[in-house]
């Protein structure tokens, strides 16, 4: 990531498997628009963050989209410790 001083968040400069977004819902659409251009496998909005507009953008771009879930909690639920 690189910092664009005109932007409220670091810009994405290279591809990633998952873009995990921690920001207020009213700012997510711009981040998702940028992320979709990089074609990650998934875009994840953390617990308490929802945006139907961002979801539609991701899905139109063919990117899996998860919102209002904690990635750590889901990991622990799906892959419990042995």
Buried (B, 14 or more C-beta within 10 A) or exposed (E): EEEEEEEEBEEBEEEBEBBBBEBEBEBBBBBBBBBBEBEBEBBBBBBEBEBEEBBEBBEEBEBEBBBEBEBEEEEEEEEEEE
